[in-house]
Amino acid sequence: MVRTGGSGPPFAVFAHVRDNGPMDAICDDLVLEHDSLDEIVARLDEAQWDLGTPADGWSVRDQISHLWFFDQRALMAITDADAFAADMAQLFSAGLDQSVVPGRSMRAAELLDAWRHDRERLLAAARSLDPSTRVPWYGPAMGARSFVTARLMETWAHGQDVVDAVGAERAPTDRLRHVAHIGVSARPFSYRIRRLEPPAAAVQVSLRAPGGEQWTWGESSDHLVRGDALEFCWVVTQRRHLDDTSLQIEGDAAREWMSIAQAFAGAPGPGRAPLG
């Protein structure tokens, strides 16, 4: 449920991660992502919670309400699939995004406490899952690690909107690898959601990690995306326009993909206008 502004938030998050490790590792990373955003919003006064963010019509308060709302739904999806299915039907029939409504009637401290409480409950449930478990969601069911990784990606992306709104500093971390992996895996989806046929040409993605090492997806190719991992993650979550990055794009297939890259499912996101 990543809101980019414009046409409204989509109703699913795309994620595809190989389920081959213990749940604690990805859950620990999600805790750190939660804490990183919590540290920023916990310092804000009541008025700052109502600052507008780059997502059109959404305040800081709305961003946290959205994360809280879907952390609750994620917990429901893990613990009660039937209740989740009924809730999903109600949510779709409402015809609008309900995720920001609860936060708009709460004081900031109350909303922050509620988000903290329910994300802890979500993590406790997620840690108990077998990695092979399929968890229902607003699109196809996902493997347990994919499911938690998608929550991390959404927390990071909405956190970027908060960071931009309040002018905070947030150092990039190696948790960006999760976001980048979703972005790379979602390349075919970026086409299909626009009713376009994904090209056959392979694209290699080679990114400079925050720690200086290189993260690479795909074999050597004439079509290449190269550059900073943070900037790549901005583009695939539609937090920055491609023109506002220093990413090096080589080959038609790479250029086309990066112009429509979308790491989340639902309606095609409108993206962000160039800052210049």
Residue, then its C-alpha position, 0 to 999 in steps of 0.5 A: m500500500v505505497r502512496t505516491g500521490g496523484s491517483g490514490p494508493p494501490f491496494a497491494v504490495f508486490a514482493h518476491v523474495r526467496d524463502n530460504g532463511p529464518m524469520d528472525a533475520i528479516c524481522d530484525d531488519l523490520v524492527l530496525e526500519h520501524d525504529s528508524l522512522d519512530e525516532i524521527v516522528a517521536r521528536l515532532d510536535e503536534a503541529q508538525w504531525d500535520l505537515g504535508t508530505p510529497a504524497d498529495g493530500w497526505s500529512v505526516r500523521d496520515q503516513i503513520s496512520h497508513l502504516w499502523f492500519f496496514d500493520q494491523r491488517a498484516l497481523m490479521a492476515i497472519t493470524d486469521a485468514d477468514a477475518f482478513a478476507a472479510d475485512m479486505a472485501q469491506l475495504f474494497s467496497a468502501g471505494l476509498d482508502q480508509s487507512v488515514v481515517p483513524g489517525r486523523s481523529m487521534r492526537a499524535a502521541e496516541l497514534l504513535d503509541a498505537w502504531r508501536h503496540d500493533r507493530e510489536r504484535l505483528l512482529a511477534a506473530a511473524r517470528s512464529l511463522d515457518p518461512s514456507t507459509r503463504v500469507p494472504w494479502y491484497g494480491p496473490a498470497m506471499g511467502a512469509r519472508s516476502f510478506v515481512t520484506a514487503r512491510l519493510m519496503e512500505t515502512w521505508a517508502h512512507g518514511q521517506d515521505v516523512v523525512d522529506a516533509v520534516g527535513a530530517e536526516r536519515a542515513p541509508t543502511d544495508r536494509l536498502r538491499h531488501v527494497a532494491h531486491i523487490g524493485v528488481s523482481a518487480r520489473p515484469f510487473s511494472y509492464r503488466i500493470r500498464r498492460l504492456e508486454p515485458p521485453a525479453a532483453a535482460v537488464q543488469v542492476s549493479l548498485r553501490a551499497p551504503g557500506g561501499e560494496q557492490w550489489t548486483w542482480g543479473e548477468s552482464s548485459d547491454h542493458l544496465v542500471r548502475g549507481d547508488a542503491l539509495e537512488f535506485c530505491w527512490v526510483v522504484t518506490q516512486r519517491r524521486h523522479l529518475d531525472d533527479t538521480s545520478l543513476q547511469i542507464e545504458g540500453d533501451a530496455a533499461r531506460e524504458w524500465m526505469s521510466i515506469a519502475q514500480a515496486f508495489a502492486g495496484a494501479p500504476g503510480p503517477g510517480r513524482a515530478p522532477l524537482g527541477 
